[in-house]
Amino acid sequence: MSATVHRPVGLRAPRRGTTSGRGTMFGRGAADPVAGPVVVGPAPTIAPERPATDDAVRREASPEATPHDGTTAEAPSRIDVRREHALRGRDRYIDSLRVLALVRVVAYHLFGWAWLPLLFPSMGVMFALAGSLVAASLDRSPHRAGTVVRRRLRRLLPSYWAFIAVTLPAMVLLGWTSSEDATPLGWDTALAWVVPYVTPPSSELGQSWYLPLWYIATYLWLVLLSPALLWLYRRWPVRMVALPLLLVLALANGVLETGGGPVGDILLDVATFAACWMLGFAHHDGAIRRLALWKVAALAGACLAFGYTWAQRFPTPEGLVNISDIPVADAFYGFGFVLLLLRLYVDMSWMWRVRLLDRFVAAVNRRALTIYLWGNLSITLALIGLDRWAPQWTGGDPVSHAVAFGTSWLVIGVAVLAFGWVEDLAARRPRRGVGAGREAARIVPRPARDGSPSVAPSRP
């Protein structure tokens, strides 16, 4: 993104390859909106009552290990047993939210319907889930924050490098041309191909492929900041959660300036989603469950209403509201939506009985990062294939939409089979097929009112 792009105050700078920030890929010559990868790891969402020991760290790498809390003086309490189950199990409510977010992201990338972010603001949800996982990792290794950060980046970067290794040579071989919305190519921005501290540069052809990578850069910075953010959040929780929202308001109203360009854009993205990230901290600590439902509903409703009202100040050329293009609306609407989701917390413990559904949710979560990274390129290839071999299915009718959506997922499936193993390599776990790993032998159901989960049932 060029620093010379001018826009009305309050609007997000256009993402490369779009005219309105986050557009559509459906149809010839259309552009593509955003996506956001999330690293999928062990899904503990409740902190252990006692400080984690080295045994707890080893259990993360070996989920089948026998529980041991490092003490022999007294038998563990019932709460300890519950939390031990939580540490060893998968939370299918959280996993299901991640699947819904992925499906919504692909649909939005393909069709660009402005109402989709209102129906389910995927990016805020994904940042909150990632924040909860990072907080859990930091609690398991309270004196090894650097190790936790390195582990998280180790699980992120190999899949990113695999994507760059395929797409960068393709852009060079097909001819590198740039548009005015493209990130300028230079040694500073080219470094982002190795370490995504900003969205990496791309040719005009590859702009839609690289649009999802803004999330990679934002995630990287939030992971790096997490040890300090978690420390500050636990001392001043309300002030820390409110600070990013106030910062976005200040940036949107010109009180503060980011300076524009790729660095300014990433600063704005971090500010937009840091509040949702810290909601993940609150969820991990059980703080949201301790709040009265009417208070949560009132606060969430106020944030949703404010975000939507703010977005109405910046309608699309069609007169619609697209919160994804408007940082203030994105931040407040996403915050309210995520807060309500994490407070309601639907019990999904029944899912392990529906074997096919449970395996599907487990498989998608195991390959979530691959799906995010390769989603836009897969959509591009699917639409090219339909244009060439099935042009009768490229119209704007519902049947054509369904065919395009299904074809896009078929191509995504091929990408998962070809590159999903990189996630296993990065996580240092045995290589497994996309359908393997019904690791939800224990499902973490609805937490109790004290924030601890109910005892997780074991599958025979």
SETIFI-154447 format. One record per residue (C-alpha): residue number from 1; residue in one letter; x, y, z. Coordinates in steps of 0.25 Angstrom, whole numbers. Layout:
REM SETIFI-154447
[NUM "a" [X Y Z]],
...
This chain:
REM SETIFI-154447
[1 "m" [0 0 0]],
[2 "s" [6 13 -4]],
[3 "a" [7 24 6]],
[4 "t" [2 34 -5]],
[5 "v" [-12 28 -5]],
[6 "h" [-22 38 1]],
[7 "r" [-36 34 7]],
[8 "p" [-47 40 16]],
[9 "v" [-43 40 30]],
[10 "g" [-48 27 37]],
[11 "l" [-47 18 25]],
[12 "r" [-37 7 24]],
[13 "a" [-26 9 13]],
[14 "p" [-30 0 1]],
[15 "r" [-24 -13 1]],
[16 "r" [-15 -17 -11]],
[17 "g" [-24 -21 -22]],
[18 "t" [-37 -15 -17]],
[19 "t" [-43 -1 -19]],
[20 "s" [-51 -1 -6]],
[21 "g" [-42 -8 4]],
[22 "r" [-48 -22 3]],
[23 "g" [-55 -26 -9]],
[24 "t" [-60 -39 -17]],
[25 "m" [-53 -49 -26]],
[26 "f" [-66 -54 -32]],
[27 "g" [-67 -51 -46]],
[28 "r" [-57 -47 -57]],
[29 "g" [-48 -35 -53]],
[30 "a" [-53 -34 -39]],
[31 "a" [-44 -32 -27]],
[32 "d" [-42 -40 -14]],
[33 "p" [-44 -36 1]],
[34 "v" [-37 -41 13]],
[35 "a" [-34 -54 21]],
[36 "g" [-27 -57 33]],
[37 "p" [-19 -69 37]],
[38 "v" [-19 -74 51]],
[39 "v" [-9 -84 57]],
[40 "v" [-16 -96 62]],
[41 "g" [-9 -102 75]],
[42 "p" [-14 -109 87]],
[43 "a" [-27 -103 92]],
[44 "p" [-26 -101 107]],
[45 "t" [-35 -89 110]],
[46 "i" [-34 -89 125]],
[47 "a" [-22 -86 133]],
[48 "p" [-17 -97 143]],
[49 "e" [-19 -93 158]],
[50 "r" [-5 -96 162]],
[51 "p" [7 -91 154]],
[52 "a" [10 -100 142]],
[53 "t" [23 -109 144]],
[54 "d" [32 -114 134]],
[55 "d" [23 -127 133]],
[56 "a" [12 -118 128]],
[57 "v" [20 -112 117]],
[58 "r" [24 -127 113]],
[59 "r" [9 -130 113]],
[60 "e" [7 -119 102]],
[61 "a" [16 -127 93]],
[62 "s" [10 -141 97]],
[63 "p" [-5 -140 100]],
[64 "e" [-6 -155 103]],
[65 "a" [4 -153 115]],
[66 "t" [-1 -156 129]],
[67 "p" [-6 -144 137]],
[68 "h" [3 -140 148]],
[69 "d" [3 -127 155]],
[70 "g" [17 -128 162]],
[71 "t" [12 -130 176]],
[72 "t" [10 -141 186]],
[73 "a" [6 -134 199]],
[74 "e" [-9 -135 196]],
[75 "a" [-19 -141 186]],
[76 "p" [-23 -131 175]],
[77 "s" [-37 -124 177]],
[78 "r" [-48 -126 167]],
[79 "i" [-45 -113 161]],
[80 "d" [-31 -117 158]],
[81 "v" [-36 -130 152]],
[82 "r" [-46 -122 143]],
[83 "r" [-35 -113 138]],
[84 "e" [-26 -124 136]],
[85 "h" [-36 -130 126]],
[86 "a" [-37 -116 120]],
[87 "l" [-22 -116 117]],
[88 "r" [-22 -129 111]],
[89 "g" [-35 -128 103]],
[90 "r" [-41 -120 91]],
[91 "d" [-51 -109 93]],
[92 "r" [-61 -112 81]],
[93 "y" [-69 -99 83]],
[94 "i" [-56 -91 81]],
[95 "d" [-52 -101 69]],
[96 "s" [-66 -99 63]],
[97 "l" [-65 -84 64]],
[98 "r" [-52 -85 56]],
[99 "v" [-58 -94 45]],
[100 "l" [-70 -84 44]],
[101 "a" [-60 -73 43]],
[102 "l" [-52 -80 31]],
[103 "v" [-65 -83 24]],
[104 "r" [-69 -68 25]],
[105 "v" [-56 -63 21]],
[106 "v" [-56 -72 8]],
[107 "a" [-70 -67 5]],
[108 "y" [-66 -53 7]],
[109 "h" [-54 -54 -2]],
[110 "l" [-62 -60 -13]],
[111 "f" [-74 -52 -13]],
[112 "g" [-71 -39 -5]],
[113 "w" [-85 -38 1]],
[114 "a" [-84 -26 10]],
[115 "w" [-94 -33 20]],
[116 "l" [-85 -45 23]],
[117 "p" [-76 -37 33]],
[118 "l" [-88 -32 40]],
[119 "l" [-94 -46 41]],
[120 "f" [-81 -52 46]],
[121 "p" [-68 -43 48]],
[122 "s" [-58 -54 46]],
[123 "m" [-46 -46 48]],
[124 "g" [-49 -42 62]],
[125 "v" [-53 -56 66]],
[126 "m" [-40 -62 60]],
[127 "f" [-32 -51 68]],
[128 "a" [-39 -54 81]],
[129 "l" [-37 -69 79]],
[130 "a" [-22 -68 76]],
[131 "g" [-21 -58 88]],
[132 "s" [-27 -69 97]],
[133 "l" [-17 -80 92]],
[134 "v" [-5 -71 94]],
[135 "a" [-9 -67 108]],
[136 "a" [-11 -82 111]],
[137 "s" [3 -85 106]],
[138 "l" [9 -73 114]],
[139 "d" [3 -79 126]],
[140 "r" [8 -92 124]],
[141 "s" [22 -86 123]],
[142 "p" [21 -74 132]],
[143 "h" [36 -72 133]],
[144 "r" [39 -75 118]],
[145 "a" [32 -65 110]],
[146 "g" [43 -64 100]],
[147 "t" [41 -79 98]],
[148 "v" [26 -78 96]],
[149 "v" [28 -67 86]],
[150 "r" [38 -75 78]],
[151 "r" [29 -87 78]],
[152 "r" [17 -79 73]],
[153 "l" [26 -73 62]],
[154 "r" [32 -87 59]],
[155 "r" [17 -92 56]],
[156 "l" [14 -80 47]],
[157 "l" [26 -77 39]],
[158 "p" [29 -90 31]],
[159 "s" [15 -90 25]],
[160 "y" [17 -76 21]],
[161 "w" [30 -79 15]],
[162 "a" [24 -90 7]],
[163 "f" [13 -81 2]],
[164 "i" [24 -70 -2]],
[165 "a" [33 -81 -9]],
[166 "v" [22 -84 -18]],
[167 "t" [15 -71 -21]],
[168 "l" [28 -62 -22]],
[169 "p" [34 -69 -33]],
[170 "a" [21 -70 -40]],
[171 "m" [19 -55 -40]],
[172 "v" [34 -53 -45]],
[173 "l" [32 -63 -56]],
[174 "l" [19 -58 -61]],
[175 "g" [24 -43 -61]],
[176 "w" [25 -34 -50]],
[177 "t" [16 -21 -52]],
[178 "s" [11 -12 -41]],
[179 "s" [-1 -4 -39]],
[180 "e" [-2 9 -31]],
[181 "d" [-9 2 -19]],
[182 "a" [3 -8 -18]],
[183 "t" [13 -8 -7]],
[184 "p" [25 -2 -13]],
[185 "l" [36 -12 -16]],
[186 "g" [49 -9 -8]],
[187 "w" [59 -16 1]],
[188 "d" [51 -12 13]],
[189 "t" [38 -17 8]],
[190 "a" [44 -30 1]],
[191 "l" [49 -34 15]],
[192 "a" [35 -37 18]],
[193 "w" [36 -49 9]],
[194 "v" [44 -55 20]],
[195 "v" [39 -49 33]],
[196 "p" [25 -43 31]],
[197 "y" [26 -30 39]],
[198 "v" [17 -24 29]],
[199 "t" [9 -29 17]],
[200 "p" [19 -34 7]],
[201 "p" [20 -27 -7]],
[202 "s" [13 -34 -19]],
[203 "s" [12 -32 -34]],
[204 "e" [-1 -27 -39]],
[205 "l" [-5 -41 -43]],
[206 "g" [-2 -47 -29]],
[207 "q" [-9 -36 -21]],
[208 "s" [-22 -44 -18]],
[209 "w" [-13 -56 -14]],
[210 "y" [-6 -47 -4]],
[211 "l" [-17 -40 2]],
[212 "p" [-19 -50 14]],
[213 "l" [-5 -48 18]],
[214 "w" [-8 -35 26]],
[215 "y" [-14 -44 37]],
[216 "i" [0 -52 37]],
[217 "a" [7 -38 40]],
[218 "t" [-3 -34 50]],
[219 "y" [-3 -48 57]],
[220 "l" [12 -47 58]],
[221 "w" [12 -34 65]],
[222 "l" [2 -38 75]],
[223 "v" [9 -50 78]],
[224 "l" [22 -42 80]],
[225 "l" [15 -33 89]],
[226 "s" [7 -43 97]],
[227 "p" [16 -45 109]],
[228 "a" [15 -30 112]],
[229 "l" [1 -29 108]],
[230 "l" [-3 -41 117]],
[231 "w" [5 -35 129]],
[232 "l" [-2 -21 127]],
[233 "y" [-16 -27 125]],
[234 "r" [-16 -35 138]],
[235 "r" [-12 -22 146]],
[236 "w" [-22 -13 138]],
[237 "p" [-31 -21 131]],
[238 "v" [-42 -11 127]],
[239 "r" [-32 0 124]],
[240 "m" [-24 -9 115]],
[241 "v" [-36 -14 107]],
[242 "a" [-41 0 105]],
[243 "l" [-28 5 101]],
[244 "p" [-28 0 87]],
[245 "l" [-42 4 84]],
[246 "l" [-38 18 88]],
[247 "l" [-26 18 80]],
[248 "v" [-34 14 67]],
[249 "l" [-43 25 70]],
[250 "a" [-32 35 71]],
[251 "l" [-26 30 58]],
[252 "a" [-39 31 51]],
[253 "n" [-41 45 55]],
[254 "g" [-27 50 52]],
[255 "v" [-23 52 66]],
[256 "l" [-12 42 64]],
[257 "e" [-5 39 51]],
[258 "t" [2 26 47]],
[259 "g" [10 32 35]],
[260 "g" [3 23 25]],
[261 "g" [10 13 16]],
[262 "p" [12 -2 20]],
[263 "v" [16 1 34]],
[264 "g" [5 11 37]],
[265 "d" [-5 0 32]],
[266 "i" [0 -11 41]],
[267 "l" [0 -1 53]],
[268 "l" [-15 2 50]],
[269 "d" [-18 -13 48]],
[270 "v" [-11 -16 62]],
[271 "a" [-19 -5 69]],
[272 "t" [-32 -10 62]],
[273 "f" [-31 -24 67]],
[274 "a" [-23 -23 80]],
[275 "a" [-36 -22 88]],
[276 "c" [-41 -35 83]],
[277 "w" [-28 -41 85]],
[278 "m" [-29 -37 100]],
[279 "l" [-43 -43 100]],
[280 "g" [-36 -56 98]],
[281 "f" [-28 -53 110]],
[282 "a" [-41 -51 118]],
[283 "h" [-47 -64 113]],
[284 "h" [-35 -72 117]],
[285 "d" [-35 -66 131]],
[286 "g" [-50 -69 132]],
[287 "a" [-53 -54 134]],
[288 "i" [-64 -53 124]],
[289 "r" [-72 -65 130]],
[290 "r" [-72 -58 143]],
[291 "l" [-79 -46 138]],
[292 "a" [-94 -45 139]],
[293 "l" [-101 -48 125]],
[294 "w" [-109 -35 126]],
[295 "k" [-96 -26 127]],
[296 "v" [-89 -34 116]],
[297 "a" [-102 -32 107]],
[298 "a" [-103 -17 110]],
[299 "l" [-88 -15 107]],
[300 "a" [-88 -24 95]],
[301 "g" [-100 -17 89]],
[302 "a" [-95 -3 91]],
[303 "c" [-82 -7 84]],
[304 "l" [-90 -14 73]],
[305 "a" [-99 -2 71]],
[306 "f" [-87 8 72]],
[307 "g" [-79 1 61]],
[308 "y" [-91 -1 52]],
[309 "t" [-95 14 53]],
[310 "w" [-81 18 51]],
[311 "a" [-80 10 38]],
[312 "q" [-93 17 33]],
[313 "r" [-84 29 31]],
[314 "f" [-76 22 20]],
[315 "p" [-86 15 11]],
[316 "t" [-81 7 -1]],
[317 "p" [-84 12 -15]],
[318 "e" [-96 3 -14]],
[319 "g" [-101 10 -2]],
[320 "l" [-97 -2 7]],
[321 "v" [-90 -3 20]],
[322 "n" [-77 -11 20]],
[323 "i" [-70 -11 34]],
[324 "s" [-58 -18 29]],
[325 "d" [-54 -5 21]],
[326 "i" [-55 4 34]],
[327 "p" [-45 2 45]],
[328 "v" [-54 8 56]],
[329 "a" [-66 0 52]],
[330 "d" [-58 -13 51]],
[331 "a" [-52 -11 64]],
[332 "f" [-65 -8 72]],
[333 "y" [-74 -17 65]],
[334 "g" [-64 -29 65]],
[335 "f" [-62 -26 80]],
[336 "g" [-76 -26 84]],
[337 "f" [-79 -39 76]],
[338 "v" [-67 -47 81]],
[339 "l" [-71 -42 96]],
[340 "l" [-85 -48 94]],
[341 "l" [-80 -61 87]],
[342 "l" [-70 -64 99]],
[343 "r" [-80 -61 110]],
[344 "l" [-91 -70 104]],
[345 "y" [-82 -81 102]],
[346 "v" [-91 -92 96]],
[347 "d" [-88 -106 101]],
[348 "m" [-83 -115 89]],
[349 "s" [-80 -127 97]],
[350 "w" [-90 -135 88]],
[351 "m" [-81 -134 76]],
[352 "w" [-72 -145 79]],
[353 "r" [-84 -155 77]],
[354 "v" [-86 -150 63]],
[355 "r" [-73 -156 57]],
[356 "l" [-73 -150 43]],
[357 "l" [-76 -136 48]],
[358 "d" [-66 -137 59]],
[359 "r" [-55 -142 50]],
[360 "f" [-58 -131 40]],
[361 "v" [-57 -120 51]],
[362 "a" [-44 -126 56]],
[363 "a" [-38 -127 42]],
[364 "v" [-41 -113 38]],
[365 "n" [-35 -108 51]],
[366 "r" [-23 -116 49]],
[367 "r" [-21 -109 35]],
[368 "a" [-27 -95 38]],
[369 "l" [-14 -88 35]],
[370 "t" [-12 -95 21]],
[371 "i" [-27 -92 18]],
[372 "y" [-25 -77 21]],
[373 "l" [-12 -76 13]],
[374 "w" [-16 -83 1]],
[375 "g" [-31 -79 1]],
[376 "n" [-30 -67 -9]],
[377 "l" [-20 -74 -19]],
[378 "s" [-30 -86 -19]],
[379 "i" [-42 -77 -21]],
[380 "t" [-34 -70 -33]],
[381 "l" [-31 -84 -39]],
[382 "a" [-45 -89 -37]],
[383 "l" [-51 -77 -44]],
[384 "i" [-41 -78 -56]],
[385 "g" [-45 -93 -57]],
[386 "l" [-60 -90 -57]],
[387 "d" [-58 -79 -67]],
[388 "r" [-50 -88 -77]],
[389 "w" [-58 -101 -75]],
[390 "a" [-71 -98 -69]],
[391 "p" [-75 -84 -73]],
[392 "q" [-90 -87 -71]],
[393 "w" [-87 -87 -56]],
[394 "t" [-80 -73 -56]],
[395 "g" [-93 -65 -55]],
[396 "g" [-99 -57 -43]],
[397 "d" [-110 -67 -40]],
[398 "p" [-111 -76 -27]],
[399 "v" [-107 -88 -34]],
[400 "s" [-95 -82 -40]],
[401 "h" [-91 -77 -27]],
[402 "a" [-92 -90 -20]],
[403 "v" [-84 -97 -31]],
[404 "a" [-73 -86 -30]],
[405 "f" [-73 -88 -15]],
[406 "g" [-72 -103 -16]],
[407 "t" [-61 -102 -26]],
[408 "s" [-53 -93 -18]],
[409 "w" [-53 -102 -6]],
[410 "l" [-49 -114 -15]],
[411 "v" [-37 -106 -19]],
[412 "i" [-34 -102 -5]],
[413 "g" [-35 -117 -2]],
[414 "v" [-24 -120 -12]],
[415 "a" [-15 -109 -6]],
[416 "v" [-17 -115 8]],
[417 "l" [-13 -129 3]],
[418 "a" [-1 -123 -4]],
[419 "f" [4 -113 7]],
[420 "g" [-3 -117 20]],
[421 "w" [8 -126 24]],
[422 "v" [16 -113 27]],
[423 "e" [8 -110 39]],
[424 "d" [11 -124 45]],
[425 "l" [26 -122 42]],
[426 "a" [25 -108 49]],
[427 "a" [18 -113 61]],
[428 "r" [27 -125 62]],
[429 "r" [16 -135 62]],
[430 "p" [14 -147 54]],
[431 "r" [10 -145 40]],
[432 "r" [-5 -148 38]],
[433 "g" [-15 -148 27]],
[434 "v" [-26 -137 27]],
[435 "g" [-36 -147 32]],
[436 "a" [-28 -152 43]],
[437 "g" [-27 -147 57]],
[438 "r" [-41 -148 64]],
[439 "e" [-33 -143 76]],
[440 "a" [-46 -139 83]],
[441 "a" [-47 -151 91]],
[442 "r" [-49 -141 102]],
[443 "i" [-58 -129 99]],
[444 "v" [-58 -117 108]],
[445 "p" [-73 -114 111]],
[446 "r" [-79 -101 116]],
[447 "p" [-70 -95 127]],
[448 "a" [-76 -94 141]],
[449 "r" [-79 -80 147]],
[450 "d" [-65 -79 153]],
[451 "g" [-59 -80 140]],
[452 "s" [-54 -94 141]],
[453 "p" [-59 -105 131]],
[454 "s" [-68 -116 135]],
[455 "v" [-62 -130 135]],
[456 "a" [-59 -134 121]],
[457 "p" [-65 -147 117]],
[458 "s" [-56 -158 112]],
[459 "r" [-59 -165 99]],
[460 "p" [-58 -180 100]],
